[in-house]
Amino acid sequence: MLVKPEELKTELYDEVVDDITRGDSDEVVTQIKAAEDFCKSYLFKYDLKALFGDDTVEPVMAPTVVDENLKKCVKIIASYWLVRKVNPNANVDLFRDDYEMMIGTKTEPGWLTEVKEGYLSPAWPYAVDNPETPDVDESKSSEVSWSSNIKRNNYF
């Protein structure tokens, strides 16, 4: 996991998180994992194991590329989803503004959308090609391709 539950205190006070989750630390982990999976769906062309780690293997693989902006994005999304559950003295509009800054809308794309579309290019490694799938090159999942006909010259 890229973001640990105790790191969420940069966005929400511990007592607010406890009020929202009613002391259930599993709820915080669930929201953080959901936020990470949400971010992964935008960042499919990057090496997700390098960015987020892999907790499906033993021993758990930690992220090899630590990007504070990506961590902040995950924390904002997880905080927004936690605050949406209940509003204990927290301004939901501020969290919605942060959420929109990271995700965006159709008219104003956010940070994740711009990274996905290629307008922003963080220094992250791209996904590597899986040799078990020779017909698909995963390292070029977002490539642009084109073709054209040979230029025709008319002679009279």
NUSE-240245 format. One record per residue (C-alpha): residue in one letter; x, y, z. Coordinates in pm, 1 decimal. Each point is the difference from the previous one (the first is absolute). Layout:
N
+---+----------+----------+----------+
| r |     east |    north |       up |
+---+----------+----------+----------+
| A |        X |        Y |        Z |
...
+---+----------+----------+----------+
//
This chain:
156
+---+----------+----------+----------+
| r |     east |    north |       up |
+---+----------+----------+----------+
| M |      0.0 |      0.0 |      0.0 |
| L |    129.1 |    342.5 |    -94.9 |
| V |   -177.9 |    186.0 |    281.3 |
| K |    -12.3 |   -135.8 |    353.8 |
| P |   -301.5 |     79.3 |    221.5 |
| E |    210.7 |    211.6 |    235.4 |
| E |    108.1 |    218.4 |   -294.2 |
| L |   -359.0 |    111.3 |    -48.9 |
| K |     46.6 |    240.8 |    292.3 |
| T |    141.0 |    257.8 |   -242.7 |
| E |   -353.4 |     34.2 |   -139.4 |
| L |   -221.3 |    -83.2 |    298.6 |
| Y |     59.2 |     11.8 |    374.2 |
| D |     18.2 |   -339.9 |    168.1 |
| E |   -303.6 |     75.2 |    216.9 |
| V |   -206.5 |     89.4 |   -308.5 |
| V |     98.6 |   -328.6 |   -167.6 |
| D |    -92.8 |   -184.5 |    321.1 |
| D |   -339.1 |    176.4 |      7.8 |
| I |    -71.1 |    -84.2 |   -362.7 |
| T |    107.9 |   -363.1 |     20.4 |
| R |   -116.2 |    -46.1 |    360.2 |
| G |    343.5 |   -137.0 |     84.2 |
| D |      4.1 |   -257.6 |   -281.4 |
| S |    351.2 |     18.5 |   -148.5 |
| D |    -99.2 |   -248.3 |   -271.2 |
| E |   -231.1 |    264.9 |   -147.4 |
| V |    295.1 |    236.9 |    -45.4 |
| V |    201.8 |   -272.5 |   -173.3 |
| T |   -297.8 |    -80.1 |   -224.3 |
| Q |    -38.1 |    363.9 |   -108.3 |
| I |    374.4 |     37.6 |    -62.8 |
| K |      9.8 |   -317.5 |   -210.8 |
| A |   -305.9 |    117.6 |   -193.6 |
| A |    167.0 |    337.3 |    -62.5 |
| E |    317.3 |   -173.1 |   -119.4 |
| D |   -198.2 |   -224.6 |   -233.5 |
| F |   -183.5 |    305.5 |   -130.0 |
| C |    333.2 |    168.2 |    -75.9 |
| K |    131.2 |   -317.1 |   -164.2 |
| S |   -287.3 |      9.0 |   -246.3 |
| Y |    128.4 |    337.1 |   -120.7 |
| L |    367.2 |    -96.6 |     -0.4 |
| F |    -20.3 |   -329.3 |   -190.2 |
| K |    295.3 |     79.4 |   -227.2 |
| Y |    243.7 |     32.4 |    290.8 |
| D |    169.3 |   -273.3 |    200.1 |
| L |   -264.7 |    -27.4 |    272.6 |
| K |    206.0 |   -234.3 |    216.8 |
| A |    281.5 |    255.6 |      6.3 |
| L |   -242.8 |    280.6 |     88.5 |
| F |   -233.5 |   -178.4 |    244.0 |
| G |    184.2 |   -313.8 |    105.6 |
| D |   -158.8 |   -344.7 |      5.8 |
| D |   -172.7 |   -136.2 |    308.1 |
| T |   -117.7 |   -318.4 |   -174.2 |
| V |    339.8 |   -169.4 |     35.7 |
| E |    201.2 |   -107.2 |    302.5 |
| P |    204.2 |    184.4 |    109.2 |
| V |   -199.3 |    311.9 |    -83.0 |
| M |    178.8 |    206.2 |   -263.7 |
| A |     28.5 |    368.6 |     89.0 |
| P |    -14.6 |    267.2 |   -270.8 |
| T |    339.1 |     62.1 |   -159.5 |
| V |    -93.3 |    345.5 |   -132.8 |
| V |   -130.7 |    234.3 |    267.7 |
| D |   -173.8 |    303.6 |   -142.2 |
| E |   -141.7 |    237.2 |    261.2 |
| N |   -254.4 |    146.9 |   -241.5 |
| L |   -142.0 |   -346.2 |    -70.9 |
| K |    -14.2 |    -71.0 |    373.3 |
| K |   -181.0 |    330.1 |     53.7 |
| C |   -246.6 |    -90.3 |   -274.6 |
| V |    -77.9 |   -337.6 |    162.3 |
| K |    -39.3 |    164.7 |    340.9 |
| I |   -238.3 |    264.8 |   -136.8 |
| I |   -217.3 |   -258.9 |   -171.9 |
| A |     -4.7 |   -227.6 |    306.0 |
| S |    -77.7 |    297.4 |    226.2 |
| Y |   -282.1 |    111.1 |   -226.0 |
| W |   -154.4 |   -345.7 |      6.0 |
| L |     36.0 |    -16.3 |    378.5 |
| V |   -152.3 |    345.0 |     52.6 |
| R |   -287.7 |    -86.8 |   -230.6 |
| K |    -99.8 |   -275.5 |    241.8 |
| V |    -81.4 |    252.6 |    271.5 |
| N |     73.1 |    366.1 |     59.7 |
| P |    142.5 |     49.0 |    351.8 |
| N |    103.3 |    366.5 |     -1.3 |
| A |    173.4 |    -29.1 |   -336.8 |
| N |    -71.2 |    223.6 |   -296.3 |
| V |    -94.7 |   -241.8 |   -276.4 |
| D |     21.5 |    276.9 |   -261.0 |
| L |    374.4 |     40.3 |     63.8 |
| F |     51.6 |   -371.8 |    -46.9 |
| R |   -211.3 |      7.8 |   -316.8 |
| D |    218.0 |    282.1 |   -136.7 |
| D |    315.2 |   -202.0 |     70.5 |
| Y |   -158.9 |   -307.7 |   -155.0 |
| E |    -88.6 |    191.0 |   -315.7 |
| M |    352.8 |    141.1 |    -14.4 |
| M |    137.0 |   -355.3 |     -7.9 |
| I |   -266.9 |   -163.9 |   -219.4 |
| G |   -173.3 |    286.0 |   -178.5 |
| T |   -313.6 |     21.6 |   -208.0 |
| K |    -70.4 |    -24.6 |   -371.9 |
| T |     50.9 |    373.2 |    -43.1 |
| E |    293.4 |     39.8 |    240.7 |
| P |    218.9 |   -310.7 |     15.1 |
| G |    189.9 |    -60.5 |    321.7 |
| W |    353.7 |   -112.0 |     64.1 |
| L |    -59.9 |   -374.9 |    -45.0 |
| T |   -191.8 |     56.4 |   -321.9 |
| E |    277.6 |    214.0 |   -142.4 |
| V |    261.3 |   -262.1 |     91.0 |
| K |   -215.6 |   -267.6 |   -166.6 |
| E |    -44.4 |    208.3 |   -314.8 |
| G |    373.2 |     74.1 |    -19.5 |
| Y |    -20.1 |    376.0 |     63.6 |
| L |    200.2 |    -41.8 |    321.3 |
| S |    293.1 |   -238.3 |     11.5 |
| P |    124.4 |    -95.1 |    344.9 |
| A |    332.9 |   -179.2 |     29.7 |
| W |   -154.8 |   -344.3 |     41.4 |
| P |    102.7 |   -325.2 |   -165.2 |
| Y |   -227.7 |   -135.5 |   -270.2 |
| A |   -142.6 |   -350.7 |     19.9 |
| V |    227.3 |   -275.2 |   -128.8 |
| D |   -102.8 |   -245.9 |   -269.1 |
| N |   -129.6 |   -334.1 |    125.9 |
| P |    179.5 |   -278.4 |   -193.7 |
| E |   -292.7 |   -238.7 |     63.3 |
| T |   -221.3 |    207.7 |   -233.7 |
| P |    196.0 |     23.2 |   -327.2 |
| D |   -290.3 |    148.2 |   -197.7 |
| V |    -35.4 |    300.7 |    234.3 |
| D |    275.0 |    243.8 |     93.7 |
| E |   -106.7 |    137.1 |    339.3 |
| S |    286.1 |    249.5 |      2.0 |
| K |   -169.9 |    183.4 |   -286.9 |
| S |   -357.0 |     -2.7 |    128.3 |
| S |    -58.2 |    363.4 |    -83.0 |
| E |    189.2 |     25.0 |   -324.9 |
| V |   -137.0 |    198.1 |   -289.2 |
| S |     12.4 |   -166.5 |   -338.8 |
| W |    -77.2 |    122.7 |   -347.2 |
| S |     27.2 |   -109.3 |   -356.9 |
| S |    -51.6 |    158.0 |   -337.7 |
| N |     -5.6 |    -73.8 |   -368.6 |
| I |    287.3 |     92.3 |   -227.3 |
| K |    -47.1 |    344.5 |   -146.6 |
| R |   -167.4 |    -20.0 |   -339.5 |
| N |    130.8 |    207.9 |   -288.8 |
| N |   -222.0 |     46.9 |   -303.9 |
| Y |    163.0 |     38.6 |   -338.3 |
| F |   -193.2 |    110.7 |   -310.3 |
+---+----------+----------+----------+
//
